[in-house]
Amino acid sequence: MRSFRCMGDFTLQDIHLRKNTGQAETYSTDAFIDYEFRTGSREYTLALDFQAKQEDYRNLDVISFLVTNLQHYFPEYECAGRLV
């Protein structure tokens, strides 16, 4: 994720695996693409907590983009993010 310039506007506070999705604030930015890398259900959620360095109305959209790209690398988990 650090390869994206927009990541410079955020600090990744925490990453953890959990059984349920909890309070995800992000959405998939490529939901129009209908495919799965692997078959089967995703039992665990890879939850990411971001802190924005500045208030901006686009922060949720940017972290949604980052989490969606991370999802391609970890298809066995449901990737979800939130601003803390």
VEXSE-351945 format. One record per atom (N, C-alpha, C): residue in one letter; atom name; x, y, z. Coordinates in nm, 2 decimals, always signed. Last residue first. Example, Ala and Ser with C-alpha at 12.3 -4.5 7.8 and 13.67 -1.06 7.14 Angstrom:
BEGIN
+---+----+--------+--------+--------+
| r |  a |     px |     py |     pz |
+---+----+--------+--------+--------+
| S |  N |  +1.28 |  -0.22 |  +0.71 |
| S | CA |  +1.37 |  -0.11 |  +0.71 |
| S |  C |  +1.29 |  +0.00 |  +0.79 |
| A |  N |  +1.32 |  -0.57 |  +0.78 |
| A | CA |  +1.23 |  -0.45 |  +0.78 |
| A |  C |  +1.32 |  -0.33 |  +0.78 |
+---+----+--------+--------+--------+
! end
This chain:
BEGIN
+---+----+--------+--------+--------+
| r |  a |     px |     py |     pz |
+---+----+--------+--------+--------+
| V |  N |  -1.00 |  +0.59 |  +1.22 |
| V | CA |  -1.00 |  +0.59 |  +1.37 |
| V |  C |  -0.95 |  +0.73 |  +1.41 |
| L |  N |  -1.17 |  +0.45 |  +0.95 |
| L | CA |  -1.09 |  +0.57 |  +1.00 |
| L |  C |  -1.11 |  +0.57 |  +1.15 |
| R |  N |  -1.13 |  +0.12 |  +0.82 |
| R | CA |  -1.21 |  +0.23 |  +0.89 |
| R |  C |  -1.11 |  +0.34 |  +0.93 |
| G |  N |  -1.17 |  -0.17 |  +0.61 |
| G | CA |  -1.10 |  -0.06 |  +0.67 |
| G |  C |  -1.19 |  +0.04 |  +0.74 |
| A |  N |  -1.12 |  -0.51 |  +0.51 |
| A | CA |  -1.21 |  -0.40 |  +0.55 |
| A |  C |  -1.13 |  -0.29 |  +0.62 |
| C |  N |  -1.12 |  -0.80 |  +0.32 |
| C | CA |  -1.04 |  -0.69 |  +0.37 |
| C |  C |  -1.14 |  -0.57 |  +0.39 |
| E |  N |  -1.16 |  -1.12 |  +0.38 |
| E | CA |  -1.24 |  -1.01 |  +0.35 |
| E |  C |  -1.17 |  -0.89 |  +0.40 |
| Y |  N |  -0.91 |  -1.35 |  +0.26 |
| Y | CA |  -0.97 |  -1.27 |  +0.36 |
| Y |  C |  -1.07 |  -1.17 |  +0.30 |
| E |  N |  -0.81 |  -1.46 |  +0.03 |
| E | CA |  -0.86 |  -1.55 |  +0.13 |
| E |  C |  -0.93 |  -1.48 |  +0.25 |
| P |  N |  -0.69 |  -1.26 |  -0.12 |
| P | CA |  -0.82 |  -1.30 |  -0.15 |
| P |  C |  -0.89 |  -1.40 |  -0.05 |
| F |  N |  -0.48 |  -1.05 |  -0.09 |
| F | CA |  -0.52 |  -1.14 |  +0.02 |
| F |  C |  -0.67 |  -1.18 |  -0.01 |
| Y |  N |  -0.44 |  -0.89 |  -0.31 |
| Y | CA |  -0.32 |  -0.97 |  -0.26 |
| Y |  C |  -0.36 |  -1.07 |  -0.15 |
| H |  N |  -0.68 |  -0.77 |  -0.35 |
| H | CA |  -0.63 |  -0.85 |  -0.46 |
| H |  C |  -0.51 |  -0.94 |  -0.41 |
| Q |  N |  -0.71 |  -0.61 |  -0.12 |
| Q | CA |  -0.79 |  -0.73 |  -0.13 |
| Q |  C |  -0.74 |  -0.82 |  -0.24 |
| L |  N |  -0.56 |  -0.38 |  -0.17 |
| L | CA |  -0.50 |  -0.48 |  -0.09 |
| L |  C |  -0.58 |  -0.62 |  -0.10 |
| N |  N |  -0.74 |  -0.24 |  -0.33 |
| N | CA |  -0.62 |  -0.29 |  -0.39 |
| N |  C |  -0.55 |  -0.40 |  -0.30 |
| T |  N |  -0.93 |  -0.19 |  -0.13 |
| T | CA |  -0.97 |  -0.27 |  -0.25 |
| T |  C |  -0.85 |  -0.32 |  -0.32 |
| V |  N |  -0.78 |  -0.02 |  +0.04 |
| V | CA |  -0.83 |  -0.15 |  +0.09 |
| V |  C |  -0.87 |  -0.24 |  -0.03 |
| L |  N |  -0.75 |  +0.20 |  -0.13 |
| L | CA |  -0.64 |  +0.13 |  -0.07 |
| L |  C |  -0.67 |  -0.01 |  -0.03 |
| F |  N |  -1.02 |  +0.28 |  -0.17 |
| F | CA |  -0.93 |  +0.25 |  -0.28 |
| F |  C |  -0.81 |  +0.16 |  -0.24 |
| S |  N |  -1.09 |  +0.34 |  +0.09 |
| S | CA |  -1.16 |  +0.24 |  +0.02 |
| S |  C |  -1.08 |  +0.19 |  -0.10 |
| I |  N |  -0.92 |  +0.56 |  +0.14 |
| I | CA |  -0.89 |  +0.43 |  +0.21 |
| I |  C |  -0.97 |  +0.31 |  +0.15 |
| V |  N |  -1.05 |  +0.74 |  -0.04 |
| V | CA |  -0.91 |  +0.70 |  -0.06 |
| V |  C |  -0.88 |  +0.57 |  +0.02 |
| D |  N |  -1.31 |  +0.76 |  +0.07 |
| D | CA |  -1.29 |  +0.71 |  -0.06 |
| D |  C |  -1.15 |  +0.67 |  -0.09 |
| L |  N |  -1.25 |  +0.87 |  +0.32 |
| L | CA |  -1.31 |  +0.74 |  +0.32 |
| L |  C |  -1.30 |  +0.68 |  +0.18 |
| N |  N |  -1.14 |  +1.13 |  +0.24 |
| N | CA |  -1.06 |  +1.03 |  +0.31 |
| N |  C |  -1.12 |  +0.89 |  +0.30 |
| R |  N |  -1.27 |  +1.34 |  +0.13 |
| R | CA |  -1.24 |  +1.23 |  +0.04 |
| R |  C |  -1.17 |  +1.11 |  +0.11 |
| Y |  N |  -1.30 |  +1.55 |  +0.30 |
| Y | CA |  -1.42 |  +1.47 |  +0.27 |
| Y |  C |  -1.39 |  +1.35 |  +0.18 |
| D |  N |  -1.05 |  +1.56 |  +0.55 |
| D | CA |  -1.08 |  +1.58 |  +0.41 |
| D |  C |  -1.20 |  +1.49 |  +0.38 |
| E |  N |  -0.81 |  +1.63 |  +0.79 |
| E | CA |  -0.95 |  +1.61 |  +0.76 |
| E |  C |  -0.98 |  +1.65 |  +0.62 |
| Q |  N |  -0.50 |  +1.47 |  +0.79 |
| Q | CA |  -0.58 |  +1.59 |  +0.77 |
| Q |  C |  -0.72 |  +1.55 |  +0.75 |
| K |  N |  -0.41 |  +1.22 |  +0.83 |
| K | CA |  -0.32 |  +1.32 |  +0.88 |
| K |  C |  -0.40 |  +1.46 |  +0.87 |
| A |  N |  -0.62 |  +0.96 |  +0.95 |
| A | CA |  -0.59 |  +1.06 |  +0.85 |
| A |  C |  -0.51 |  +1.17 |  +0.91 |
| Q |  N |  -0.55 |  +0.63 |  +1.03 |
| Q | CA |  -0.57 |  +0.76 |  +1.08 |
| Q |  C |  -0.53 |  +0.86 |  +0.98 |
| F |  N |  -0.71 |  +0.31 |  +0.99 |
| F | CA |  -0.63 |  +0.42 |  +0.93 |
| F |  C |  -0.66 |  +0.55 |  +1.01 |
| D |  N |  -0.71 |  -0.03 |  +1.04 |
| D | CA |  -0.74 |  +0.10 |  +1.10 |
| D |  C |  -0.65 |  +0.21 |  +1.05 |
| L |  N |  -0.83 |  -0.32 |  +0.89 |
| L | CA |  -0.72 |  -0.22 |  +0.89 |
| L |  C |  -0.78 |  -0.09 |  +0.95 |
| A |  N |  -0.88 |  -0.66 |  +0.91 |
| A | CA |  -0.93 |  -0.53 |  +0.94 |
| A |  C |  -0.81 |  -0.43 |  +0.95 |
| L |  N |  -0.96 |  -0.93 |  +0.74 |
| L | CA |  -0.84 |  -0.85 |  +0.76 |
| L |  C |  -0.88 |  -0.71 |  +0.78 |
| T |  N |  -1.18 |  -1.18 |  +0.85 |
| T | CA |  -1.17 |  -1.04 |  +0.80 |
| T |  C |  -1.03 |  -0.98 |  +0.83 |
| Y |  N |  -1.24 |  -1.52 |  +0.76 |
| Y | CA |  -1.18 |  -1.41 |  +0.84 |
| Y |  C |  -1.18 |  -1.28 |  +0.77 |
| E |  N |  -1.37 |  -1.67 |  +0.57 |
| E | CA |  -1.40 |  -1.69 |  +0.71 |
| E |  C |  -1.35 |  -1.58 |  +0.80 |
| R |  N |  -1.51 |  -1.65 |  +0.27 |
| R | CA |  -1.40 |  -1.59 |  +0.35 |
| R |  C |  -1.44 |  -1.59 |  +0.49 |
| S |  N |  -1.59 |  -1.96 |  +0.10 |
| S | CA |  -1.62 |  -1.83 |  +0.17 |
| S |  C |  -1.50 |  -1.78 |  +0.25 |
| G |  N |  -1.48 |  -2.07 |  -0.23 |
| G | CA |  -1.51 |  -2.08 |  -0.08 |
| G |  C |  -1.54 |  -1.95 |  -0.02 |
| T |  N |  -1.21 |  -2.01 |  -0.45 |
| T | CA |  -1.34 |  -2.05 |  -0.42 |
| T |  C |  -1.36 |  -2.06 |  -0.27 |
| R |  N |  -1.03 |  -1.71 |  -0.54 |
| R | CA |  -1.03 |  -1.85 |  -0.49 |
| R |  C |  -1.18 |  -1.88 |  -0.45 |
| F |  N |  -1.09 |  -1.49 |  -0.68 |
| F | CA |  -0.96 |  -1.55 |  -0.70 |
| F |  C |  -0.96 |  -1.69 |  -0.65 |
| E |  N |  -1.39 |  -1.41 |  -0.85 |
| E | CA |  -1.33 |  -1.46 |  -0.72 |
| E |  C |  -1.19 |  -1.52 |  -0.76 |
| Y |  N |  -1.57 |  -1.15 |  -1.00 |
| Y | CA |  -1.49 |  -1.26 |  -1.00 |
| Y |  C |  -1.44 |  -1.29 |  -0.86 |
| D |  N |  -1.70 |  -0.89 |  -1.14 |
| D | CA |  -1.76 |  -1.01 |  -1.07 |
| D |  C |  -1.67 |  -1.13 |  -1.09 |
| I |  N |  -1.67 |  -0.56 |  -1.09 |
| I | CA |  -1.60 |  -0.68 |  -1.14 |
| I |  C |  -1.64 |  -0.80 |  -1.07 |
| F |  N |  -1.79 |  -0.37 |  -0.95 |
| F | CA |  -1.85 |  -0.40 |  -1.08 |
| F |  C |  -1.78 |  -0.52 |  -1.14 |
| A |  N |  -1.64 |  -0.31 |  -0.73 |
| A | CA |  -1.75 |  -0.40 |  -0.71 |
| A |  C |  -1.81 |  -0.45 |  -0.85 |
| D |  N |  -1.40 |  -0.17 |  -0.69 |
| D | CA |  -1.42 |  -0.24 |  -0.81 |
| D |  C |  -1.53 |  -0.35 |  -0.80 |
| T |  N |  -1.41 |  -0.06 |  -0.44 |
| T | CA |  -1.41 |  +0.04 |  -0.56 |
| T |  C |  -1.41 |  -0.03 |  -0.69 |
| S |  N |  -1.60 |  -0.15 |  -0.17 |
| S | CA |  -1.51 |  -0.20 |  -0.28 |
| S |  C |  -1.52 |  -0.10 |  -0.39 |
| Y |  N |  -1.57 |  +0.05 |  +0.12 |
| Y | CA |  -1.65 |  -0.02 |  +0.02 |
| Y |  C |  -1.55 |  -0.06 |  -0.09 |
| T |  N |  -1.52 |  +0.11 |  +0.48 |
| T | CA |  -1.48 |  +0.11 |  +0.34 |
| T |  C |  -1.58 |  +0.03 |  +0.25 |
| E |  N |  -1.59 |  +0.06 |  +0.73 |
| E | CA |  -1.64 |  +0.19 |  +0.67 |
| E |  C |  -1.61 |  +0.19 |  +0.53 |
| A |  N |  -1.69 |  -0.21 |  +0.94 |
| A | CA |  -1.61 |  -0.16 |  +0.82 |
| A |  C |  -1.67 |  -0.03 |  +0.77 |
| Q |  N |  -1.72 |  -0.32 |  +1.22 |
| Q | CA |  -1.76 |  -0.19 |  +1.17 |
| Q |  C |  -1.67 |  -0.14 |  +1.05 |
| G |  N |  -1.73 |  -0.68 |  +1.17 |
| G | CA |  -1.73 |  -0.56 |  +1.26 |
| G |  C |  -1.78 |  -0.44 |  +1.19 |
| T |  N |  -1.69 |  -0.93 |  +1.05 |
| T | CA |  -1.65 |  -0.81 |  +0.98 |
| T |  C |  -1.65 |  -0.68 |  +1.07 |
| N |  N |  -1.54 |  -1.19 |  +1.25 |
| N | CA |  -1.65 |  -1.12 |  +1.19 |
| N |  C |  -1.60 |  -0.99 |  +1.13 |
| K |  N |  -1.28 |  -1.28 |  +1.32 |
| K | CA |  -1.38 |  -1.38 |  +1.27 |
| K |  C |  -1.50 |  -1.31 |  +1.20 |
| R |  N |  -0.99 |  -1.10 |  +1.23 |
| R | CA |  -1.10 |  -1.14 |  +1.32 |
| R |  C |  -1.20 |  -1.22 |  +1.25 |
| L |  N |  -0.66 |  -0.98 |  +1.23 |
| L | CA |  -0.76 |  -1.07 |  +1.17 |
| L |  C |  -0.87 |  -1.10 |  +1.28 |
| H |  N |  -0.54 |  -0.64 |  +1.20 |
| H | CA |  -0.57 |  -0.76 |  +1.27 |
| H |  C |  -0.67 |  -0.85 |  +1.20 |
| I |  N |  -0.35 |  -0.35 |  +1.22 |
| I | CA |  -0.40 |  -0.45 |  +1.13 |
| I |  C |  -0.43 |  -0.58 |  +1.21 |
| D |  N |  -0.34 |  +0.00 |  +1.28 |
| D | CA |  -0.35 |  -0.14 |  +1.33 |
| D |  C |  -0.40 |  -0.23 |  +1.22 |
| Q |  N |  -0.28 |  +0.25 |  +1.16 |
| Q | CA |  -0.27 |  +0.23 |  +1.30 |
| Q |  C |  -0.27 |  +0.09 |  +1.35 |
| L |  N |  -0.12 |  +0.40 |  +0.91 |
| L | CA |  -0.19 |  +0.27 |  +0.93 |
| L |  C |  -0.17 |  +0.24 |  +1.08 |
| T |  N |  -0.19 |  +0.73 |  +0.83 |
| T | CA |  -0.11 |  +0.64 |  +0.91 |
| T |  C |  -0.19 |  +0.51 |  +0.93 |
| F |  N |  -0.21 |  +0.92 |  +0.52 |
| F | CA |  -0.27 |  +0.83 |  +0.63 |
| F |  C |  -0.16 |  +0.76 |  +0.71 |
| D |  N |  -0.09 |  +1.04 |  +0.31 |
| D | CA |  -0.19 |  +1.12 |  +0.38 |
| D |  C |  -0.25 |  +1.04 |  +0.50 |
| G |  N |  +0.05 |  +0.84 |  +0.18 |
| G | CA |  +0.13 |  +0.94 |  +0.26 |
| G |  C |  +0.04 |  +1.03 |  +0.34 |
| M |  N |  -0.12 |  +0.71 |  +0.02 |
| M | CA |  -0.09 |  +0.65 |  +0.15 |
| M |  C |  -0.02 |  +0.75 |  +0.24 |
| C |  N |  -0.11 |  +0.84 |  -0.23 |
| C | CA |  -0.21 |  +0.88 |  -0.13 |
| C |  C |  -0.19 |  +0.82 |  +0.01 |
| R |  N |  +0.09 |  +0.69 |  -0.37 |
| R | CA |  +0.12 |  +0.82 |  -0.31 |
| R |  C |  +0.02 |  +0.87 |  -0.21 |
| F |  N |  +0.14 |  +0.36 |  -0.31 |
| F | CA |  +0.05 |  +0.46 |  -0.36 |
| F |  C |  +0.08 |  +0.59 |  -0.29 |
| S |  N |  +0.32 |  +0.20 |  -0.18 |
| S | CA |  +0.35 |  +0.24 |  -0.32 |
| S |  C |  +0.26 |  +0.34 |  -0.37 |
| R |  N |  +0.20 |  +0.11 |  +0.05 |
| R | CA |  +0.29 |  +0.23 |  +0.06 |
| R |  C |  +0.34 |  +0.28 |  -0.08 |
| M |  N |  +0.08 |  -0.12 |  +0.00 |
| M | CA |  +0.00 |  +0.00 |  +0.00 |
| M |  C |  +0.09 |  +0.13 |  +0.00 |
+---+----+--------+--------+--------+
! end
